[in-house]
Amino acid sequence: MESGYLKIAQKTEITVGKMKKFVPEGKEILIANINGNYYAIEARCPHKAGELLQGTLEGNIITCPNHGAKFDATTGKVISPPKMGFFHPKIKDAISYQVKIENGYILVKL
């Protein structure tokens, strides 16, 4: 196995259009299955640490349940900032992790 990659889950654990949270080595990681491809980003919103798993996944966009910030699950990039009345604070992109598939397992580079 290539250095730095951890075996996280079997591919069958996350069906198309779903997300699942894992905590390897103390890092909270959210893995999304988008059209049969797997992507990993940090599991908490960079704004106020909202649990992204409790949000929604539509296509490749994850929406935080707290203030509605939207992230591209494939890159971690902010698509739209949180909405708090008239205030739309700037936030950092979510950390994105490299993913590869080996022998039916999802591996993530930490």
C-alpha positions in Angstrom: 0.0 0.0 0.0 1.3 3.5 -0.9 2.6 5.5 2.0 0.2 7.8 3.7 -3.0 6.1 2.6 -5.3 4.6 5.2 -7.9 2.0 4.4 -11.1 3.7 5.6 -14.1 1.6 4.4 -15.4 -0.8 1.8 -16.9 0.8 -1.3 -20.2 -0.9 -0.5 -20.6 1.0 2.8 -21.4 4.3 0.9 -24.0 4.1 -1.8 -24.3 6.6 -4.7 -25.5 10.0 -3.5 -24.7 9.3 0.2 -22.1 10.5 2.7 -20.6 8.8 5.7 -18.3 10.1 8.4 -15.1 8.3 9.6 -12.6 9.3 12.2 -9.2 7.7 11.3 -6.3 8.8 13.5 -8.5 11.4 15.2 -9.3 13.3 11.9 -13.0 13.7 11.2 -13.4 12.9 7.5 -16.6 12.9 5.4 -16.6 10.6 2.3 -19.2 11.2 -0.4 -20.1 8.8 -3.2 -20.9 11.0 -6.3 -21.9 9.0 -9.3 -19.7 6.0 -8.1 -16.6 8.2 -7.4 -15.5 8.8 -3.8 -14.4 12.1 -2.4 -13.2 13.1 1.0 -13.3 16.4 2.8 -13.2 17.4 6.5 -16.4 16.5 8.2 -17.0 19.8 9.9 -17.8 23.1 8.4 -14.9 25.6 8.5 -17.3 28.3 9.6 -18.6 27.1 13.0 -17.7 23.4 12.9 -21.2 22.3 11.9 -21.6 18.6 11.2 -21.7 18.4 7.4 -23.0 14.8 7.6 -26.3 16.4 9.0 -26.4 18.6 5.9 -27.5 17.7 2.4 -25.7 16.3 -0.7 -27.1 17.4 -4.0 -25.0 16.4 -6.9 -21.5 17.3 -5.7 -22.7 20.1 -3.4 -22.7 19.7 0.4 -24.8 22.2 2.3 -24.0 22.8 6.0 -27.1 22.4 8.2 -26.2 25.3 10.4 -26.0 28.4 8.2 -26.3 27.0 4.7 -22.7 27.3 3.5 -22.1 25.2 0.4 -19.0 23.2 -0.5 -18.0 21.3 -3.6 -17.5 17.8 -2.2 -15.0 17.0 -5.0 -12.6 19.8 -4.0 -13.6 21.2 -0.7 -14.0 24.7 -2.3 -16.6 27.1 -0.9 -19.5 27.5 -3.4 -21.4 30.0 -1.3 -20.7 31.4 2.2 -22.9 31.0 5.3 -26.1 33.1 5.3 -26.7 34.9 8.6 -29.3 37.5 7.9 -27.6 40.2 5.8 -24.2 39.0 6.9 -22.3 36.6 4.7 -19.0 35.9 6.3 -16.0 34.8 4.2 -14.9 31.3 5.2 -12.0 29.0 4.2 -12.4 26.1 1.9 -12.9 22.7 3.6 -9.8 20.5 3.7 -9.9 18.0 0.8 -8.2 14.6 1.0 -6.9 12.4 -1.8 -8.8 9.2 -2.3 -8.1 6.0 -4.2 -9.8 2.7 -4.5 -7.9 -0.6 -4.0 -9.5 -4.1 -4.0 -12.9 -2.7 -3.2 -11.7 -0.5 -0.4 -11.7 3.3 -0.1 -8.3 4.6 1.0 -7.7 8.2 2.0 -4.3 10.0 2.2 -4.1 11.9 5.5 
